[in-house]
Amino acid sequence: MKKYTDFNYNDITQQYELCDELLRINRDKEAALGRRLRVCVETFGCQQNEADSERILGWAIRCGYEKCSSIEEADLIVYNTCAVREHAELRALSKTGQLKHLKEKNPELLIGLWGCMVAQEHRKNTIKFSYPYVDFVAGTNMLHRFPEILFDVVTNKRRRYYVDTEDYSIVEGSAVERDSNFRAWVSVMYGCNNFCTYCVVPYVRGRERSRSPKAILDEVRELAEKGYKEITLLGQNVNSYGKSLPEDERISFAELLEKICEIPGDFLVRFMTSHPKDASDELIEVMARNPKIARHFHLPMQSGSSEVLKAMNRHYDRERYFEVARKIKAAMPDITLTTDIIVGFPGETDEQFEDTISAIKEVEFDSIYAFIFSPRNGTPAAEMDDPITKEEKSARFSRLLEIESEVNANLGKRLVGREMRILVDSHPEEDGTSTGRNSGNKIIRFNTDKDYYGEYINVRVTSSEGASVYAEII
C-alpha cells in the first residue's frame, strides 16, 4: 500500500484502497469486541443531502461498518447537515450536543459532521470550540474523500476539518447504499450560479458543475436493470444542466431527459428543482411527449410580487412566472404544479404579500412549501432592513396556509372518479390503510388486505377531503 501522503485525493481507486485498510483495522476491533461495528447516518435538509447520505453510508459499509438506526448502538455517527434555514442548523447543533454523553461513555465512538452547515466559517468555529468531542468535519465537496478522512481520524487519532479547500471537482465512482430498493436519487449536477439574495447554497456547495451524460445514463441504466421504479434527478437548478460541460459532450437538460427515456425499463423519471428563468419550451415539450416523465413540475415562485422577486435576485417577474406556468399546464393539463414561497422577505409590504396570495389563487398550486424568511449569515438579504415583526410574518404565514388548503381542497375534488397508476410507498396499517403516489406525486390513500409496498397498482379516486385523496383498487 502507498503511503497516505502519496495519495491523489481525486483518485477513486486509492480511496477504495483506504477502504480495504479500514476494513482490516475494523475487523481487528470487532474481534476484540466480539461484535460488528455499526454506523448511523442521519440526514438534515433536502433531497440532495439524502443522496449524499446514501454515499456516506455506502463508504462506511465498504469500510466494514454495519448500518444501524440508533445512535446509542453506533460506533460511528455522521450527521449530514443543512444550511438553508436556521431551524435546520439549530436542530443539527442541538442533536450534536446530545452526543456528548455517548462519547463520555464510549471514548472510541467516532462522530462526524458533514455537509452544508459546516461549510460556513462561523459554524466551523462553533463546532471547533463548543463541540470538542466531534472528531471530523467535512464540506459537501468532500464526499468522494470519505475513506481518506475516516482513515486519517482513525490512524492519527486527531480531530480533522476538511472544509477549507476550493476543489469542487466531480469524481465518479463513490460507494452508495440506497435507502430504497424501488426509489432512487440521481444527482445530475452540483452547486448553483444564481446567487439569490436569501440563499447560502452557492457559498456552501460551490458553482454549478454538471456530471457527464455518460455517467448519469450509466447510473440510470443500472437502476432500471435492478428494477427501480422511480428515479429522481437532482440539481439545485436542473434547467442549467450541461452548461459547465466540455463542448464536445454538452447537452441540455431536456436532451438528457430524452436519452433517459430511451433506456428500457418500467420506471418513472422525476426531477427537481427547476428555476423559472430557465424553464425552456424544449423542456416542456419533452415532458409532454414522454410518458416516462412524471406529471409533476416543481417550479419555485418564492413570491408573487415583482418588486420582491427583484430584491431576491430571481431574474424573472410575476408575469414571466405566470407565462411559464400557463405553458406547462397547456402542454400537460394533468400536471401537478408545486412551488416554494418565502413569507416575510425583508421589506415585504402588505400589498406585496397580497400579490403572493393572488398568485396562489391564479396558478392553483397542488402543494406549497412555504417558509418564513430565515436570514442566512453572509447573504445580502441578511443585511437588508427588515421592519416586519415576527407576529406579522406569522400572521401572513397562517393566511397563506389557509388559502393553500382551500385551493388543495378544490383540486382534490377534480380527481374524484379518475383512474390512475400509483407507486405504493407504505405497508398497510392495522386498519388496512396504505398510501402511494401518482405520477403527479400526490399522496393517494386506499384500503387493502394485501401488502403492495414498492409495487405499481391501478386505483380509482373515490373521494377527497381537504388535501387528502382516497381511492379504491381497480
Order of alpha helices (4+ residues) and beta strands (2+ residues): alpha-beta-alpha-beta-beta-alpha-alpha-beta-alpha-beta-alpha-beta-beta-beta-alpha-beta-alpha-beta-alpha-beta-alpha-beta-alpha-alpha-beta-alpha-beta-alpha-beta-beta-beta-beta-beta
